[in-house]
Amino acid sequence: MKKKLLFLVHRLPYPPNKGDKIASFNLLRFLAERYEVFVGTFIDDPDDRQYLDKVREYCSELCAPEIRPGLARLASLRGLFSGEALSLPYLRNRRLMDWTADVLREHRPERIVIFSGPRAQYVSGRVPEGTSTLFDM
């Protein structure tokens, strides 16, 4: 039985047609050979919806809410008042936050890989004791 791993990545890692997607897809492929992977990500281009099933081939569960750039930009303005980086509220999503909490509680992954700093907000203060966490910034 494979160990469980939570992979948080800033955008759907498919198709591997540009720098960050190439890197995150190759990392996902590598991880999927060694772990049972739970992928939390965003769809930032509506055309990428067609690739959800391709990503599902590499993971046990996938949570990929769509970002609406206009609303996300408005949300990022909260950072001006709170002092946090604008990317944190821009990329904050209740559905993904709840899904991540469920994965941590129900599946208790032994490893967490965070591909992009703003994704750390999804596990901050919730990483189970003994879980190894890797940041790929």
C-alpha positions as CSV (number, residue, x, y, z in Angstrom):
1,M,0.0,0.0,0.0
2,K,1.3,3.4,-1.0
3,K,1.7,6.2,1.5
4,K,-0.6,9.2,1.1
5,L,0.5,12.6,-0.1
6,L,-1.3,15.9,-0.4
7,F,-0.2,17.9,-3.4
8,L,-1.2,21.6,-3.5
9,V,-0.4,23.3,-6.7
10,H,-1.4,26.8,-7.9
11,R,-3.0,25.8,-11.2
12,L,-4.2,22.6,-12.9
13,P,-0.9,20.8,-13.9
14,Y,-2.2,19.9,-17.3
15,P,-1.6,20.3,-20.2
16,P,2.2,20.6,-19.6
17,N,2.5,23.4,-22.2
18,K,4.3,26.2,-20.2
19,G,6.9,26.4,-17.5
20,D,5.1,26.0,-14.3
21,K,2.7,23.4,-15.7
22,I,5.5,21.4,-17.2
23,A,7.3,21.4,-13.8
24,S,4.1,20.6,-11.7
25,F,2.9,17.9,-14.1
26,N,6.3,16.1,-14.1
27,L,6.3,16.4,-10.3
28,L,2.8,15.0,-10.1
29,R,3.7,12.1,-12.4
30,F,6.8,11.3,-10.3
31,L,4.7,11.5,-7.0
32,A,1.9,9.3,-8.4
33,E,4.4,6.5,-9.0
34,R,5.3,6.5,-5.3
35,Y,2.3,7.8,-3.4
36,E,-1.5,7.8,-3.3
37,V,-1.8,11.5,-4.3
38,F,-4.6,14.0,-3.4
39,V,-4.4,17.1,-5.6
40,G,-5.7,20.5,-4.6
41,T,-5.4,23.1,-7.3
42,F,-7.3,25.8,-9.3
43,I,-8.5,26.1,-12.8
44,D,-7.5,29.6,-14.0
45,D,-8.4,29.0,-17.6
46,P,-11.9,27.7,-18.4
47,D,-10.4,25.7,-21.4
48,D,-8.5,23.6,-18.8
49,R,-11.7,22.0,-17.6
50,Q,-11.4,19.5,-20.4
51,Y,-8.2,18.2,-18.7
52,L,-9.6,17.3,-15.3
53,D,-9.9,13.6,-16.2
54,K,-6.3,13.5,-17.4
55,V,-5.2,14.8,-14.0
56,R,-7.5,12.3,-12.2
57,E,-5.4,9.5,-13.8
58,Y,-2.6,10.5,-11.5
59,C,-4.5,11.0,-8.2
60,S,-7.0,9.5,-5.8
61,E,-8.9,12.7,-5.4
62,L,-8.9,16.1,-7.1
63,C,-10.3,19.4,-6.0
64,A,-10.0,22.0,-8.7
65,P,-12.4,25.0,-8.2
66,E,-12.3,27.6,-10.9
67,I,-10.9,31.0,-10.2
68,R,-12.8,34.0,-11.5
69,P,-10.0,36.6,-12.0
70,G,-12.2,39.6,-11.6
71,L,-13.6,38.4,-8.2
72,A,-10.2,37.2,-7.1
73,R,-8.7,40.6,-7.8
74,L,-11.3,42.2,-5.7
75,A,-10.7,39.7,-2.9
76,S,-7.0,40.5,-3.1
77,L,-7.7,44.1,-2.0
78,R,-8.3,42.7,1.5
79,G,-4.5,42.3,1.6
80,L,-4.1,46.0,1.5
81,F,-6.0,46.4,4.7
82,S,-4.8,43.2,6.5
83,G,-1.1,43.6,5.6
84,E,-1.0,40.1,4.0
85,A,0.4,39.4,0.6
86,L,-2.2,40.2,-2.1
87,S,-1.8,36.7,-3.5
88,L,-3.2,35.1,-0.3
89,P,-6.7,36.4,-0.5
90,Y,-6.6,36.2,-4.3
91,L,-6.0,32.5,-4.0
92,R,-8.1,31.8,-1.0
93,N,-11.1,29.5,-1.7
94,R,-13.6,28.1,0.8
95,R,-14.2,24.9,-1.2
96,L,-10.5,24.1,-1.5
97,M,-9.9,25.1,2.2
98,D,-12.7,22.7,3.3
99,W,-11.5,19.9,1.0
100,T,-7.9,20.2,2.3
101,A,-9.1,20.1,5.9
102,D,-11.1,16.9,5.0
103,V,-8.1,15.3,3.3
104,L,-5.9,16.1,6.3
105,R,-8.5,14.8,8.8
106,E,-9.8,11.7,6.9
107,H,-6.8,10.5,5.0
108,R,-4.0,11.8,7.2
109,P,-1.3,12.0,4.5
110,E,2.2,11.3,5.5
111,R,3.6,13.9,3.1
112,I,2.5,17.3,1.9
113,V,4.0,19.0,-1.2
114,I,3.2,22.6,-1.7
115,F,4.0,23.9,-5.2
116,S,3.8,27.7,-4.8
117,G,4.0,29.7,-1.5
118,P,0.4,31.0,-1.3
119,R,-0.8,27.3,-1.1
120,A,0.7,27.1,2.4
121,Q,-2.4,28.9,3.8
122,Y,-4.4,25.7,3.1
123,V,-2.4,23.7,5.7
124,S,-1.1,26.4,8.0
125,G,-1.7,25.3,11.6
126,R,-3.3,22.0,10.5
127,V,-0.4,19.8,9.5
128,P,-0.7,16.5,11.5
129,E,2.2,15.7,13.8
130,G,4.8,13.6,12.0
131,T,3.8,14.8,8.5
132,S,6.7,15.8,6.3
133,T,6.0,19.0,4.3
134,L,8.0,20.2,1.3
135,F,7.7,23.6,-0.3
136,D,8.6,24.0,-4.0
137,M,8.8,27.7,-4.5
